Structure formats: C-alpha cells, structure tokens
C-alpha cells in the first residue's frame, strides 16, 4: 500500500511565480496601451477626415469655404465678432447634424433668442478626440465676454479640431518672424475682415480653393487642438475659433508658462496656445486642403511647418 501525498508550493516557488506574472504584466501593459492609443489615433484621424470632407461638400454647394465666424444681427464687441456663430455650426448639414442646424437662428447672434438653448451643453462625438483626457464640455464662464446667455452652469463643447488660418498674427506672435512674408503675416490679428495667410481668417471673410496656390496637398485645412490650454477653442462660446501655425506643433510641451485650465481664461496665453496640439505621442493630425489627413511629427522643420499653413507663400516646401 502506498499513501498518496499532495505537494504544496514552497514560499520561494510562490514568489518566483508572482515575479514571473509581474514581468509578463510589465511587458504586456505597454503593448496594450500602445494598441489602445493606436485605436484612439485612428478614430481621431477619421474625425478630421469627416470634417475635411464636410468642408469640401460645403465648398461644392456654396462655392466657398464657410467663414470662421458668421455674425448675425445684434453682434457687438471687439471687432464686432463677439458672439458670432462659428464655422462648425454652418457645417452641421454636411456632417450629419442637419437637425441641430435647423434649430439655430443664424439671423441673430448666438446669445439671442433660442440659440443658447440649442448650443449650450451640446455634445457631438465626432468633434472630440478620444486621446484628449480633457475633452468634452467647458464652463461658458471662462469666456464670459463672448458666451451665449444662459444658466450660470451652462457649458460649451471644447474644440478638439479647429480650422487653420496659417501662420498669422493673433495680437502677438509667440515665435519671432523668420523673415518677411513667411510667418506672422497679418499685422491686425485674426479678427473680422483682416486677411489671413491660411484658408480661414478669424472673422467673416471666406476663401475658396482656387486661392490655394501652394497646392492642396501641401496646405493645411484644419487640425487638432487641446481646448484645456486655449479658452478660445470652444465651439459655441468664442469668436476666435481658428488655429495659427505660428507656434510649432505641440507647443504646450515646450512653453510651460501656460497651464491647463478648465474654468478660467489664462491671461496672455491665447496666442501661445492658439496653435495646433494633441495628446498623441510624438505629433498631431492635420487635414490638408485636398481632404487627406497626415500625422505631423512634432520635430518637423519649423520653416516647413510654417509654410504649410500659408496658401500662397510661393516658396518650396520641404518634406514632411
């Protein structure tokens, strides 16, 4: 007769198993995170692509791109573009949001009549980048001079995607001009009827594709932003709903004097943080005028980056 005996793990064996599991988790976790970011990056690129196609369809219908700020009656304030409707509202019928578009009264400012009821607290998934942990609604009070009238707790959707006005002057130039007619071209800022080097200006002036003399595959149409750094980048509660590529891509990682803020406008930071930026490792997405979407490495040559925002620079653009 033989008595069967069960063998238990020793403490050393148990520690070895735990160590092996820990190593496997440590090896797998970065791969899982990378896969998740790849999926988020793909979704973000698709969002930009849909907006670019929408802008093309708008152009086909109206013969021009939408104005960055469409102003109805009763608009008052700085350069008469406060409380203007932004380009995204006019684009709604071309991105499957026609029902919302039909509720907006474009004949008056966005703080009049029923417009606050339509625009406040409005969330549209296509307009948010899944890689931005701060995506979503922001208090209208952070842009109190420009926000729609509404309850004290009313909010507007932060803009993860903004149209490109080129390397223009937004009251100040964060990066000194390299030479005349390359960057910081506009001396009057990004407002109303001031011309801009890119495909959009800050106000009601609208451009058409025929003006893109540098080539539609070489010129930016729109790109990514992080509204937590720029209070102007709120879809329905600001008037400077544009991006300047005077600052380099992902400038928030270099210029740390402008912190995140969900609740207030950080003084003098709108120019430094008014460029294009993302939470994607190593760069950001930009949609070109031909509606293609490219991933721009944040270490891109600065001269190339600046020239790609200019629709008519007349200068050769390097590889990107």
N, C-alpha and C positions, 0 to 999 in steps of 0.2 A: 504494500500500500504506500502510495506517495501522496503526501499532503501538498496541494497547490498553494502557492504563495503569490500574493499580489505585490508588485514592486512600486513604491511611491517615488515621486520626483524628489531629488535632494534639493536643498536650498540653492546650491551652485547651479544645478541644471535649470531651475526655475529662473534664476537671474540671467542665465545665458539666453533662454527663450525670450524673456522680456526685452533684453538688449537687442536681439535679432529683430523682434517686432518693431522696436523703436527705430532701428536703422531703416527697415523697409518703409515705415511711415515717413521718415525723413526724406527718403529717396522718392517716394510716390507723391508727396504733397506738392512739391514744386511743379511736377508734371501735371497734376490735377489743376492747380492754379493757372498754369500756362494754357491748358486746354479751355478752361473757363474764360480766360481773357481773350483767347482766340475767337471763341464764340461771341463774346461781347463786342469785340472789334469788328467782326463780320456784320453783326447787327447794326452797329454804328455806321459802317460804310454803306450798308443798304439804306439806312435812313437818309443819308446825304444824297445817295443816288436818286431816291424817290423825290427829294426836294429839287434836285437839279432837273429831273425830267419834268416836274411840275412847272418849273420856271421856263423850260423850253415850250411846254404846251401853252403857257400864258403868252409867251412871245409870239407863238404861231397864231394865237387868237387876236391879240391886240397890236401886233407889230412892234412891240417894245417890251422890255422887262418892266416889272412893277417898280414904282417909286419906293424908296426905303421908308418914307413917311408920307402917307396920304392924309392931307388935312381937310377936314370938313369945316363947316361954319362954327364960329364961336371959339376958334383957337387963339389963345393969347400966350404971351410969354417970350422967352428968349428966342430970337429969330423967328418967332411966330410958328414954331413947330412943336411946342409943348402939347401934349395930349393928342397928337396925331395918331391915326391908325398906322400900323406898321405893315411892311411888305408881306408878312406872313398871313395877315388877315385877308388881304386881297388875293392871296394864293390859294385860299381854302378850297374853292371849287375844283382846283387842279390836283389836290392831294386827298380827294375823297372826304372832304369836310364841308361840302356844299350846304348842308343843313344848318351848320353854325354860321356860315357866311350870310345866309338869307335872313338871319336874325339881327345882324349888325346894321345899324343906321350909319352909313358912311357919309350922310349929308351933314352930320354934326360931329363934334369932337368925341373922342372915346370915353369922355367922362359925362356925356349928356344922354338924356332920355333913357332908353333901356340898355344902353351899351355896357354899363358896369355889371348888370345882371347876367349878360351873356359872357363877358370876358373874365370877370373875376372868378378865381378858383377853377378855371378851365384847365384840364389836363389832357394832353394828347400824346400818346406813347411814341409816335413817330418823331416827335420833336425833342426827345430825351435820349441821351447817350447812356447805355447801361453801364458803362465803365466809370461814370461820374457818380461817386458816392453821395454827392450833394445835389443831385438832380431833383427836379420837382418844383414845388411852389415856394415862393419867397414873399415876405410881407410887402405890401404896397408902400408901407411907410418908409422903406429905405430909399424910395424915390418920391418923397412926399410932394415935391413941386410938380410932378408930372403924372401922378397916378389917377386912375379913374375914381370918381366919388363912390363911396361905398362904406360898408361897416368897418369899424376900426380893425377888425381881424381879417379883412379881405386880402387876398393874395393873388399874385400873377405867376405864370409859369416861367421859370428861368430858361433862358435861351441857350441851348447847347449847340445851336447852329445859327450862324449869322452870315449875312452876305458880305462880300469883300469890296471895300471902297478903295483898295490899293494902298500904297504907302503914303497916306495923306496926313495932314496936319490936324490933330484933334485938340486945338487950342495950344498945345505944346507938343514938341517932338521928343519922345523919350530917347531916341537914338539920333545923334547929330547927322545931318545930311552928308552923304559920302561925296557928292558933287552935285551941281545944279541939275535939275530935271531927272533925278533918279529916285530920291525919296523925300518925303515931306514936301510934296509939290504944291499943295494948296496952302496959301497963306491965311485963309479966312476960316480955317477949321472945317468941320464936317457938316455944316448946317445948311438948311434950306436950299437956296439956289446957288450955292458955291460949287463950282465944278470940282470933280474928283478924278484922280488918275485911274481908278478901278472901274468896274462895271456898275457900281452904285455910288451915289453920294449920300449925304446924311439926311436929305430932305426930299422934296417933291420932284426933283429933276430925275428923269428916267432915260436910260440909254438903250440902244438896240445893238444886236450882234454885229452889224456891219461896221461898227466903230472899233471892233476888236482887231486892230491891225497887226498886233503881235502874234496872232494865231490862236484859235480857240482851244487848241491842245496845250498851249503854253501859258494860259492866263487863268488866274483863279476866279471862280464864280462865287463860292461860299465855302465855309469851313467850320471847324469845331471851336467852341468856346466853353469856359467854365464860369457860369454866372456868379458863383460864390465869390469870385475875385473882382467882378465888374458889375456894379449896380445898374449900369445902363443896359446890360444884357438881360432884360426881362421882356418877354414877347409883347405884353399888353400894357406895360406901365412905364415906358420910357420912350424918348424920341430919338436917341442916338443908337438905333438898333442896327448897327453896322460893325464891321471889324476892319481895323487898319493893320496892314502888314509892315508898318514901320518898325514896331517891336519884333524881335526874332520869334520864331515858333517856341512855344512853351517858356516864355519869358518869366512866368511866375516862379520857375525853378531857379532862375538866376537872380532876379530882382526880388529880394525878400522883404523889402520895406512896406509892401502892400499885403497885409494878411487877409485870410478868409474872413468874410462877414456876411451872415445871412440876414442880419437885422438892421444894418445901417450902411450908409454910403461912406466909404473911406475917402477923406478929402485928398484931392490931387492925385488919386490913383487911377482915374478913369482913362488917362492917356497911356500910362504904363501897362495897365491891364486891359486895354481896349483892343488887344491883338488876338491872335488865334492860339489856342492852347487846349490840352486834353490831359487825361489821366492814363492814356495808353503809354506803356513803356517805350521810350526812345523816339516818340514823334507824335504826329497827328494826321487826321484825314483832311484833305482838301478836295472839293469838287471843282473840276475845270469847266470852262465855258462850253466845251463840247459834251458836257454831262458825264464824263468819265470821272472816277474817284481814284485818287492816288494817296499813298501813305508817304508823308514828307518826314524824313529823318530830321530830328531837331538840331543835328550838327550840320545841316545844309549850309553851303556857302552863303553868307549873308547877302552879297550882291545879287546872286541868283534868286534868292527868296524875295528880295525887294522887287526886282524886275518882273517877276511872275505875277505880281499884283497890279502891274501897270498895263492897261490895254493898248497903249500906243507909245511905248518907250522908244521904239526904233533902234533898240540895241540888242545884240545877240545874247541869248540866254544859255547858260551852261547846263550841264546835265544835272538831273535831279532824281 
